[in-house]
Amino acid sequence: MKTGFIGIIGRPNVGKSTLLNSILGEKIAITTDKPQTTRNTIRGIYTRSDVQMVFIDTPGIHKPHSKLGAYMTESAVNTFKEVDVILFLVDSDMSKGPGDKYILEMLKDVHTPKILVINKIDTMEPEYFRRIYDEYSALGIFEDVFGTSALEGRNVDRLIGRIEDFLQEGPMFFPEDMVTDHPERFIVSEIIREKLLLYLNDEVPHGVAVEIESFREEPGITRIGAVIYCERKSHKGIIIGKQGKKLKGVGKAARLEIEALLGCKVFLELWVKVRENWRDSDIALSNFGYKDE
């Protein structure tokens, strides 16, 4: 059996989590159209009879503006040192901003095999795809270049086959029926945060954190209590909404997805609390699981 670790890196919002979910055939990483949706390193496990690939979906690499941002970027960069293959996702040419150039500078000194993945080809004209392809191929730092649509699953199987070429024989790291090593509590908190990002639009997108306070499994039902933290009192009102409608909508959407995940009825209680400037608090970041003590 071939086994190995594969890092998925790129700027925020290029489709890293969507690609991971497409490879696994099920959702383990939340996806929205908001940049920096992924905050933690998410591990997804792809297993066949002859191969096991452990994919590491990283937060988007960007210039940090807070301690949370610094943690996210450090987490992504550390992935370079831990994996057997690096997938670098882009969705535009290099003229669109300094973010990709910043990552490329770091990749030049990394000897790990690297595959460039041009994602979102379903939205590109062929001439534009060719321009991106030629631009990155000319750098001479990638072993291969693939065009994919993670959203539609196009070329994902071919990409998996190419990754396999770089893996070595080795033991299985995880049981064959395991798709992620994250506990259910973590996935539940991420589902709630995803629904918040979707419901809040651009009002309070990145100043929210979710902490699971209680998780009780009873016959036929799981009772979950979660606290949504925001940074300002005005944000609390926005999250709750008029007559509590927005929070109820978030709760209903999250509960339905959590029930599908756990395979049982779920009673979900949500509370909203203010914790000012938590993104720059080491204690808060540790409490919310974004960094070690």
C-alpha positions as CSV (number, residue, x, y, z in Angstrom):
1,M,0.0,0.0,0.0
2,K,1.2,3.5,-0.8
3,T,0.7,6.1,1.9
4,G,1.5,9.8,2.4
5,F,0.6,13.3,3.5
6,I,-0.5,15.9,1.1
7,G,-0.7,19.6,1.9
8,I,-3.3,21.9,0.2
9,I,-2.2,25.5,0.2
10,G,-3.1,28.7,-1.5
11,R,-4.5,32.2,-1.0
12,P,-7.9,32.6,0.9
13,N,-11.0,31.6,-1.1
14,V,-9.3,29.6,-4.0
15,G,-11.3,26.5,-3.2
16,K,-9.0,24.4,-0.9
17,S,-11.8,23.1,1.3
18,T,-14.1,22.5,-1.7
19,L,-11.3,20.4,-3.3
20,L,-10.8,18.4,-0.1
21,N,-14.5,17.6,0.2
22,S,-14.6,16.6,-3.5
23,I,-11.7,14.2,-3.1
24,L,-13.3,12.6,0.0
25,G,-16.7,12.5,-1.5
26,E,-18.2,14.0,1.6
27,K,-18.1,17.3,3.5
28,I,-15.6,17.6,6.4
29,A,-14.4,21.2,5.8
30,I,-16.8,24.1,5.8
31,T,-17.0,26.2,2.6
32,T,-18.4,29.7,2.0
33,D,-17.6,32.5,-0.4
34,K,-15.9,34.4,2.4
35,P,-12.1,34.5,2.4
36,Q,-10.4,32.8,5.4
37,T,-13.3,30.5,6.1
38,T,-10.9,27.8,7.2
39,R,-9.1,28.7,10.4
40,N,-7.7,25.4,11.6
41,T,-5.7,22.8,9.8
42,I,-8.3,20.2,8.6
43,R,-7.1,16.6,8.0
44,G,-9.1,14.5,5.5
45,I,-8.3,10.8,4.9
46,Y,-8.8,9.2,1.5
47,T,-8.4,5.4,1.5
48,R,-8.6,2.8,-1.2
49,S,-7.4,-0.8,-1.0
50,D,-4.0,0.2,-2.4
51,V,-3.5,3.7,-1.1
52,Q,-4.1,6.0,1.8
53,M,-3.7,9.8,1.4
54,V,-3.9,12.1,4.4
55,F,-4.8,15.6,3.0
56,I,-4.1,18.6,5.1
57,D,-6.4,21.6,4.2
58,T,-4.7,24.8,5.5
59,P,-6.0,28.3,6.2
60,G,-5.4,30.6,3.3
61,I,-2.0,32.2,3.4
62,H,-2.3,36.0,3.7
63,K,-0.6,39.0,5.4
64,P,-1.9,38.7,9.0
65,H,-3.6,41.6,10.7
66,S,-4.3,40.0,14.1
67,K,-2.9,37.2,16.3
68,L,-5.5,34.9,14.8
69,G,-4.3,35.8,11.3
70,A,-0.7,35.2,12.3
71,Y,-1.6,31.8,13.7
72,M,-3.5,30.8,10.6
73,T,-0.6,31.8,8.3
74,E,2.0,30.0,10.5
75,S,-0.2,26.9,10.5
76,A,-0.3,26.9,6.7
77,V,3.4,27.5,6.3
78,N,4.3,24.7,8.7
79,T,2.5,22.3,6.4
80,F,5.4,22.6,4.0
81,K,7.6,20.7,6.4
82,E,5.3,17.9,7.2
83,V,4.0,16.5,3.9
84,D,5.1,14.3,1.0
85,V,3.3,16.4,-1.7
86,I,2.2,20.0,-1.9
87,L,-0.9,21.1,-3.9
88,F,-0.7,24.8,-4.6
89,L,-4.2,26.1,-5.7
90,V,-4.6,29.2,-7.8
91,D,-7.6,30.6,-9.6
92,S,-6.1,33.5,-11.5
93,D,-2.9,34.8,-13.0
94,M,-0.1,36.3,-11.0
95,S,-1.1,39.9,-11.9
96,K,-4.2,39.7,-9.7
97,G,-2.3,40.3,-6.5
98,P,0.8,39.8,-4.4
99,G,-0.6,36.8,-2.5
100,D,0.4,34.1,-4.9
101,K,3.9,35.6,-5.4
102,Y,4.4,35.6,-1.6
103,I,3.6,31.9,-1.5
104,L,5.8,31.2,-4.5
105,E,8.8,32.8,-2.9
106,M,8.4,30.4,0.0
107,L,7.9,27.4,-2.3
108,K,11.1,28.0,-4.2
109,D,13.2,26.8,-1.3
110,V,11.0,23.7,-0.6
111,H,12.2,20.4,-2.0
112,T,8.9,18.6,-1.5
113,P,7.2,17.6,-4.8
114,K,4.8,20.4,-5.8
115,I,1.7,20.2,-8.1
116,L,0.0,23.4,-9.3
117,V,-3.8,23.1,-9.4
118,I,-5.6,25.8,-11.4
119,N,-9.0,25.6,-9.8
120,K,-12.4,27.0,-10.9
121,I,-11.8,26.1,-14.6
122,D,-15.6,26.0,-15.0
123,T,-15.5,29.8,-14.8
124,M,-12.6,30.4,-17.1
125,E,-12.2,30.9,-20.8
126,P,-9.7,28.5,-22.4
127,E,-7.3,31.3,-23.4
128,Y,-7.2,32.6,-19.8
129,F,-6.5,29.1,-18.4
130,R,-3.7,28.7,-21.0
131,R,-2.2,32.0,-19.8
132,I,-2.2,30.9,-16.2
133,Y,-0.8,27.5,-17.2
134,D,2.1,28.9,-19.2
135,E,2.9,31.6,-16.6
136,Y,3.3,29.1,-13.7
137,S,4.9,26.3,-15.8
138,A,7.7,28.8,-16.9
139,L,8.8,29.1,-13.2
140,G,10.1,25.5,-13.3
141,I,9.3,24.7,-9.7
142,F,6.2,22.4,-10.2
143,E,6.3,18.7,-11.1
144,D,3.0,19.0,-12.9
145,V,0.1,21.4,-13.5
146,F,-3.6,20.4,-13.4
147,G,-6.8,22.3,-14.2
148,T,-9.7,21.4,-11.9
149,S,-13.2,22.4,-11.0
150,A,-13.4,21.2,-7.3
151,L,-17.1,22.4,-7.3
152,E,-18.0,20.1,-10.2
153,G,-15.4,17.4,-9.5
154,R,-13.7,17.8,-12.9
155,N,-10.3,16.2,-13.2
156,V,-10.2,15.4,-9.5
157,D,-9.7,11.7,-10.1
158,R,-6.8,12.4,-12.5
159,L,-5.2,14.7,-9.8
160,I,-5.5,11.9,-7.2
161,G,-3.8,9.5,-9.7
162,R,-0.9,11.9,-10.2
163,I,-0.4,12.4,-6.4
164,E,-0.2,8.7,-6.1
165,D,2.9,8.7,-8.3
166,F,4.9,10.6,-5.6
167,L,3.9,8.4,-2.6
168,Q,6.0,5.5,-1.1
169,E,5.0,2.1,0.2
170,G,4.1,2.4,3.9
171,P,1.6,1.4,6.6
172,M,-1.9,2.8,7.0
173,F,-2.0,5.7,9.3
174,F,-5.8,5.6,10.0
175,P,-8.6,3.0,9.9
176,E,-10.0,2.5,6.4
177,D,-13.5,3.9,7.3
178,M,-12.1,7.1,8.9
179,V,-12.4,10.3,6.8
180,T,-11.1,12.8,9.4
181,D,-9.3,12.7,12.7
182,H,-11.2,15.7,14.1
183,P,-13.6,14.9,16.9
184,E,-17.3,15.4,16.3
185,R,-17.4,18.4,18.7
186,F,-15.0,20.3,16.4
187,I,-17.0,19.5,13.2
188,V,-20.2,20.6,15.0
189,S,-18.6,23.9,16.0
190,E,-17.4,24.4,12.4
191,I,-20.9,23.7,11.0
192,I,-22.4,26.3,13.3
193,R,-19.7,28.8,12.2
194,E,-20.3,28.1,8.5
195,K,-24.0,28.9,8.9
196,L,-23.1,32.1,10.7
197,L,-20.9,33.1,7.8
198,L,-23.7,32.4,5.3
199,Y,-26.4,34.2,7.3
200,L,-24.3,37.2,8.3
201,N,-23.2,38.2,4.8
202,D,-20.5,40.8,5.2
203,E,-21.8,42.3,8.4
204,V,-19.8,40.4,11.1
205,P,-18.0,37.7,9.1
206,H,-14.7,37.1,10.9
207,G,-15.3,38.4,14.4
208,V,-17.2,35.2,15.5
209,A,-16.0,32.1,17.2
210,V,-18.0,29.1,18.4
211,E,-17.3,27.1,21.5
212,I,-19.2,23.9,22.3
213,E,-20.0,24.0,26.0
214,S,-22.0,20.8,26.3
215,F,-22.4,17.7,24.2
216,R,-24.6,15.0,25.7
217,E,-25.5,11.8,23.9
218,E,-28.7,10.3,25.1
219,P,-30.9,7.4,23.7
220,G,-32.2,8.7,20.4
221,I,-31.0,12.3,20.8
222,T,-27.8,14.4,21.2
223,R,-28.1,17.6,23.2
224,I,-25.6,20.3,22.2
225,G,-25.1,23.7,23.8
226,A,-22.9,26.2,22.0
227,V,-21.7,29.8,22.6
228,I,-21.2,32.2,19.7
229,Y,-18.6,34.8,20.7
230,C,-18.5,38.2,18.9
231,E,-16.3,41.2,19.4
232,R,-18.8,44.0,19.9
233,K,-22.2,44.5,21.5
234,S,-23.6,45.8,18.2
235,H,-22.5,42.6,16.5
236,K,-24.5,40.6,19.1
237,G,-27.7,42.3,18.0
238,I,-26.9,41.6,14.4
239,I,-26.3,37.9,15.1
240,I,-29.5,37.5,17.1
241,G,-31.6,39.5,14.6
242,K,-35.0,41.1,15.0
243,Q,-37.0,39.0,17.4
244,G,-34.3,36.4,17.4
245,K,-35.0,35.4,13.8
246,K,-31.4,35.3,12.5
247,L,-30.1,33.2,15.3
248,K,-33.1,30.8,14.9
249,G,-32.3,30.5,11.2
250,V,-28.6,29.7,12.0
251,G,-29.7,27.2,14.6
252,K,-32.2,25.4,12.3
253,A,-29.7,25.2,9.4
254,A,-26.9,24.0,11.7
255,R,-29.1,21.4,13.4
256,L,-30.3,19.8,10.2
257,E,-26.7,19.3,9.0
258,I,-25.5,18.1,12.5
259,E,-28.4,15.5,12.5
260,A,-27.2,14.2,9.1
261,L,-23.6,14.1,10.5
262,L,-24.5,12.3,13.7
263,G,-27.4,10.2,12.4
264,C,-29.7,11.0,15.2
265,K,-32.1,13.8,16.4
266,V,-30.3,16.8,17.8
267,F,-31.4,19.4,20.3
268,L,-29.2,22.5,19.7
269,E,-29.1,25.5,22.0
270,L,-27.2,28.6,21.0
271,W,-26.1,31.6,23.1
272,V,-24.4,34.8,21.9
273,K,-21.8,36.5,24.1
274,V,-19.4,39.5,23.6
275,R,-15.7,39.0,24.1
276,E,-13.9,42.1,22.8
277,N,-10.8,41.8,20.6
278,W,-10.7,38.0,21.1
279,R,-8.7,37.6,17.9
280,D,-5.8,39.3,19.5
281,S,-6.0,37.5,22.8
282,D,-3.7,34.5,23.3
283,I,-6.0,33.1,26.1
284,A,-9.1,33.4,23.9
285,L,-7.3,31.8,20.9
286,S,-6.2,28.9,23.1
287,N,-9.7,28.5,24.5
288,F,-11.3,28.4,21.1
289,G,-8.8,25.8,19.8
290,Y,-6.8,28.0,17.5
291,K,-3.5,27.6,19.2
292,D,-1.7,25.6,21.9
293,E,-1.4,26.9,25.4
